[in-house]
Every structure is written in structure tokens, then in C-alpha cells.
């Protein structure tokens, strides 16, 4: 069973890109989420409810993620989460959370980002040169 989730956190490592036997790109990465607060006693910032989320995405989104993201990048992830269970060679039971990513964005909460449009996104050469043209598309 899976459930829809939206995560805001940071990448713990650079995204890893692989290709399926059919040549489709697959990218995996891990996002750490937590609640951050200032301790009134010490005056220091602390993290609570720290969770690590294993994420995977496919196709064009995977290629864009591999090209655009790096360890430490703040991201917003939307997808479906499911718990995976397995047993180690020593017989210990383990669990982890895995998110199949439907959409992914860089978080602008703490840092600016520069967005570049891909010209191959449209077959219409005029649209590729000026994706924000004024006339209505219909």
C-alpha cells in the first residue's frame, strides 16, 4: 500500500543515474526531512523528527534531476510513499520508506535558483525561442 506525500528537505547525496535494460533513465537519491527549532535554553538550533526518504524517479524527470541536483540541495518532492521490508543475511528484519517521485522542484526557501528552459520541450521553433509569448495558445 502506498500513500501520497509531499516532502521538503535536503538531498543527502548526489543523485545516481542508471539505465534500465530498456534504456530508460532511473535516478535514485535520499532526502532528509526534519523539524528545526531554536532551543530556548541553549539558544542553539536543533532538529527533531529526522527521517530519511529513499526516492526514485524515471524518464525525463530522472534526467533533469541528475543534471540539476547535488548533495545538500533543498528540494520539494511529490510522490507516493511505501514501506519496504526485507531481511538481512543475518536474519534481521529491516524497513525503509521509498518514494516513487511524480514531481520534483528545487526549494527557494533559503537559496535562489536559476531556471533554464529546454528548447527540445516543444517542436514549435517559435515556442522554443519564446515560451512566454503573449498570444493565447488556443
KALIN-V192235 format. One record per pair of residues at least 24 apart in sequence whose C-alpha atoms are under 7 Angstrom apart, sorted by sequence separation. I is the first residue (numbers start at 0). J is the second residue. If there is no record, write none. Layout:
i->[I/I]
j->[J/J]
//
This chain:
i->[8/29/76/77/78/7/28/29/77/28/76/77/27/28/76/27/75/76/26/27/75/25/26/74/75/25/26/74/75/25/73/74/24/25/73/24/23/26/25/24/24/26/53/54/55/56/52/53/54/55/56/52/53/54/55/52/54/16/15/14/14/13/14/13/12/13/12/11/10/11/10/9/10/9/10/9/8/9/8/7/8/7/6/7/5/6/5/6/5/4/5/4/3/4/3/4/2/3/1/2/1/2/1/0]
j->[32/53/100/101/102/32/53/54/102/54/102/103/54/55/103/55/103/104/55/56/104/55/56/104/105/56/57/105/106/57/105/106/57/58/106/58/58/61/61/61/62/65/96/97/98/99/96/97/98/99/100/97/98/99/100/98/100/65/65/65/68/68/69/69/69/70/70/70/70/71/71/71/72/72/73/73/73/74/74/74/75/75/75/76/75/76/76/77/77/77/78/78/78/79/79/80/79/80/79/80/80/81/81/81]
//
